[in-house]
């Protein structure tokens, strides 16, 4: 599976999380994207392939 192009935006949204397994659905309501489940595996961060939100493990 090929990932969509990651947005190269210096204003990328960052969220700190306590879990390596999480989900992202973009913005709240109908303006978001399909809910995706993300797993950091052995890394400490992951980027949502839809909205490029960066999740960082605390």
C-alpha positions as CSV (number, residue, x, y, z in Angstrom):
1,X,0.0,0.0,0.0
2,X,1.4,3.4,-1.0
3,X,1.0,6.2,1.4
4,X,-0.4,9.5,0.2
5,X,2.1,12.3,-0.1
6,X,2.9,13.8,3.3
7,X,2.1,17.5,3.5
8,X,5.3,19.5,3.8
9,X,3.9,22.3,6.0
10,X,5.8,24.0,8.8
11,X,2.5,24.6,10.5
12,X,1.8,20.8,10.9
13,X,-0.4,20.0,13.8
14,X,1.4,18.1,16.6
15,X,-0.3,16.0,19.3
16,X,1.5,14.4,22.2
17,X,0.1,11.0,23.3
18,X,0.6,8.4,26.0
19,X,-0.1,5.5,23.7
20,X,1.7,4.0,20.7
21,X,-1.6,2.8,19.3
22,X,-4.1,5.6,18.4
23,X,-6.6,6.8,15.9
24,X,-7.0,9.9,13.8
25,X,-10.1,11.3,12.0
26,X,-8.8,14.7,11.1
27,X,-11.0,17.6,12.1
28,X,-14.1,17.1,14.1
29,X,-17.4,16.7,12.3
30,X,-17.9,16.3,8.5
31,X,-14.7,18.1,7.6
32,X,-12.4,15.3,8.8
33,X,-11.2,12.2,7.0
34,X,-12.0,8.5,7.5
35,X,-10.9,7.3,10.9
36,X,-7.6,5.5,10.7
37,X,-5.9,3.5,13.3
38,X,-2.1,4.1,13.7
39,X,0.5,2.0,15.5
40,X,4.0,3.5,16.1
41,X,5.6,0.1,16.4
42,X,9.1,0.5,17.7
43,X,9.3,4.3,16.9
44,X,8.2,7.2,19.1
45,X,6.2,9.1,16.6
46,X,3.9,8.6,13.6
47,X,2.3,10.9,10.9
48,X,-1.3,10.5,9.8
49,X,-1.2,9.6,6.1
50,X,-4.4,11.7,5.5
51,X,-3.9,15.0,7.3
52,X,-0.1,14.8,8.1
53,X,-0.8,15.3,11.9
54,X,2.3,14.3,13.8
55,X,1.7,12.2,16.9
56,X,4.6,12.0,19.4
57,X,4.9,9.7,22.4
58,X,5.3,11.6,25.6
